[in-house]
Amino acid sequence: MLGPISKFSTTIYAKVLLAIVILPFVFWGMGGVFSGGNKNIIVTIDDDKFSIQAFAKFIERSADENKKITSEGIDNLLTFFISGKIIDKEVKELGININDVSLSKLIKNEKIFQRDGIFSRTEYEKFLITNNITAKNFENNFLKLQKKKQLLEFIGKGLVPTKSLINVSFNEINQKRNLEIINLNNYFEKRLNFTDEEINNFFNKNNDKFNELYKSINLIELSPKALIDSEEYNDLFFSLIDEIDDLITKGENLDFLINKFNLEKQKSFFINREGKDLNLKKIDDLENSLLEEIFNVNDSKDLLLVEKDNKYFIIDIISVQEVKRKVTDISVKKHILKMMKKDRKREINAELVTKINKDNFLKSDFDKLAIEENLKIKKVNLKNANDTKVLKKALVSQIYSFSKKEVVLVNDLNLLENYLLYINKIENVAIDENSNDYEKYSKLSKAKTTSKLYNTYDNYIKTKYKININYEALEGIKNNFN
């Protein structure tokens, strides 16, 4: 296939591409009862039987080696496993095939493997090394992904949306909305005061939340600039990464590595799982993906080489300590107040939503609340679903899911912004066939129609194949991971 462009290296980086490229296409309840037969079989799809060993290898390839595999995780992996087999059967039945020449062209046309618009063997090799995958495995996975893509294209091929459907898609985004808005943060203000007794009671009821695991760590980022005085991730850089990995495996410490490779001075942190220090201040230098790595590893393995988002780090875990906090700590009290305010906002919002859903909070109640609480009603005109001059995009998207003459409540995830609003008027719009945007909305309408067709195909798949799962064998696999 691509032959000579492949060069292999055994490093510590992400070992699973299969979990990325085999995405679940059909989802079904794990119904069905295993009806006897070979105890070595995990699942039967029609007359095809798949062994426990095959599923175990799939788990081995797909699961995150740094995270414990849970019972729920195995159920999800079985869904992926069955989905892949169903896709293989559909691809075979429809005669979808990609020969070696076509596969090579598809890979060479991937932008990630190109430099200045031309296929680069160096970029391809770097990808393989970084992801610790052989060319053969990558090409097999890429082939499956392309076949799945052609299957989806086969299902949705030939769909041409009508003008009315295109107008529906256009109107959903571009209709104008006239609103009356009350900022509930002004309403919350006088309801978010708490006594010391309430704060102490909250702390005592949630005492376990303030006992946190902290880790003292040293951190060094291994950039090409730091290792080889270059901006490029080349062969020399990766060979040094391999050497560092080998030295860590042999038990060398951080000081040895700093001296041998002339590394920059390490950064030191004392952090909890959220990347906060003892004063509950977020450490900006630590990304969430790196925090997961630090807190998911076995504590006895104190020196790590980690790759995250194409960046490489040496992490030295110095110590692990459980910190028991006190309510008298300023940072703790501040954190408690933040939690209590969020809970109180959630309670008030829930009361309003319940009334709205039961039609016990109408426009007259909206106006009455504004008068009684001395709250300003602001009139806002939204030009379309992308109009963010007054409200954030997430809030506008919520508003566009409701009908006119409705009282609704919208807020962000952290309840920092909360609005009670009345949708006074909706002005529907249509798009002219000669508009420059007509093709864009035609494609959008086709995508929505295709999505619905996929759902229909999904239901067809459920009835087409008889799937029997050996739950006894599945339970045995789960027990092996506990």
Secondary structure, DSSP 8 states (H G I E B T S, - for coil): --GGG------SS---SHHHHS-------S-----SS-TTEEEEETTEEEEHHHHHHHHHHHS-TTS---HHHHHHHHHHHHHHHHHHHHHHHTT----HHHHHHHHHT-GGGEETTEE-HHHHHHHHHHTT--HHHHHHHHHHHHHHHHHHHHHHTT----HHHHHHHHHHHH-EEEEEEEEHHHHHGGG----HHHHHHHHHHTGGGGEEEEEEEEEEE--HHHHHS-SS--HHHHHHHHHHHHHHHTT--HHHHHHHHT----EEEEE-TTSB-TT--B-TTS-HHHHHHHHHS-TT--EEEEEETTEEEEEEEEEEEEEE--TTSHHHHHHHHHHHHHHHHHHHHHHHHHHHHTT-S-HHHHHHHHHHTT--EEEEEE-STT--SSS-HHHHHHHTTS-TT-EEEEE-TTSSSEEEEEEEEEE-----TTSTTHHHHHHHHHHHHHHHHHHHHHHHHHHHS-EEE-HHHHHHHHHHT-
